[in-house]
Amino acid sequence: MSYEFSKILITHNSKLIIMLLEIVSPEAKLFSGEVTSVTLPGIDGSFQILNHHAPIVSILGKGVVKIAALSFHFGKDVVSKFTKIDDQNYTLAIVSGTIEMKDNKVIVLVD
């Protein structure tokens, strides 16, 4: 399986445009940090969320969450759940979940 990621960094007035992403499972908080984009497996197809996306709540299906950020910091107990694509892109396989985007913060609850 391979994935293509954009190498273009979105900027505004020379500042990187970022948002906060939290990914939580029933067992642990898997990730919390600033990201440039997140692509999610919706039940009707994948969709991408960027900085200041309109508020949204959606159900996720089986697939891969793709995360783009300038840097990543994972706990030792969860790092094995992620797949490194390169220094600025990681993926996480999920079975299902829910996502909420509000006030430039994305919260993803995953199984």
C-alpha positions in Angstrom: 0.0 0.0 0.0 1.4 3.4 -0.8 0.2 7.0 -0.3 1.0 10.2 -1.9 1.4 13.3 0.2 1.7 16.9 -0.8 5.1 18.4 -0.1 3.6 21.9 -0.3 3.5 23.8 3.0 0.5 26.1 3.3 1.6 29.6 4.5 0.0 32.9 5.2 2.2 36.0 5.7 5.2 33.7 6.1 3.6 31.8 8.9 2.8 28.1 8.7 -0.9 27.5 8.9 -1.6 24.8 11.5 -4.4 23.3 13.6 -4.5 21.1 16.7 -5.2 17.4 16.3 -6.0 14.9 19.0 -6.5 11.2 18.3 -8.0 9.2 21.1 -8.8 5.5 21.4 -10.6 3.7 24.3 -7.1 2.7 25.6 -5.1 5.9 25.3 -4.5 9.3 23.8 -2.6 8.3 20.6 -1.6 11.7 19.4 -1.9 15.4 20.3 -0.1 18.1 18.4 -0.1 20.7 15.7 -0.6 19.5 12.2 -0.9 21.0 8.7 -3.6 18.6 7.5 -5.4 15.4 8.3 -7.1 13.0 5.8 -9.7 10.7 7.2 -11.6 7.7 5.9 -15.2 8.8 5.9 -18.0 6.2 5.4 -18.7 7.6 1.9 -15.0 8.2 1.0 -12.0 9.9 2.4 -11.9 13.7 3.1 -9.2 16.1 4.1 -9.3 18.8 6.8 -7.1 21.9 6.7 -6.7 24.9 8.9 -9.9 26.7 9.8 -12.2 24.1 8.2 -15.9 24.7 8.8 -17.2 22.9 11.9 -18.0 19.3 11.1 -19.0 16.1 12.9 -18.6 12.8 10.9 -18.5 9.1 11.2 -15.4 7.3 10.1 -15.1 3.9 8.4 -12.3 1.4 8.2 -9.2 2.9 6.6 -6.2 5.0 7.2 -5.8 8.4 8.9 -3.1 10.4 7.2 -1.4 13.1 9.3 0.9 15.8 7.9 2.9 18.0 10.4 6.3 19.6 10.7 7.3 17.3 13.5 5.8 14.4 15.5 6.1 13.3 19.1 4.6 10.0 20.1 4.6 8.2 23.4 6.7 5.0 23.5 3.5 3.0 24.2 1.7 4.2 21.1 4.4 4.8 18.5 4.0 1.3 17.1 0.4 2.0 16.0 1.6 4.6 13.5 3.4 4.1 10.1 6.0 6.6 9.2 5.9 7.7 5.5 8.5 10.4 5.9 9.6 13.0 8.5 6.4 15.0 8.0 3.8 12.3 7.3 2.5 9.4 9.3 -0.6 7.1 9.0 -2.8 5.3 11.5 -5.0 2.4 10.5 -8.5 2.4 12.1 -11.5 0.2 12.1 -14.1 3.0 12.8 -14.4 6.3 14.6 -15.9 9.8 14.9 -14.4 13.2 14.1 -15.2 16.7 15.3 -13.7 19.9 13.9 -14.5 23.0 15.8 -12.5 26.2 16.5 -9.5 24.9 14.5 -9.2 21.8 16.7 -9.8 18.3 15.3 -10.7 15.5 17.7 -10.7 12.0 16.4 -12.1 9.1 18.4 -11.0 5.8 16.9 -11.4 2.1 17.4 
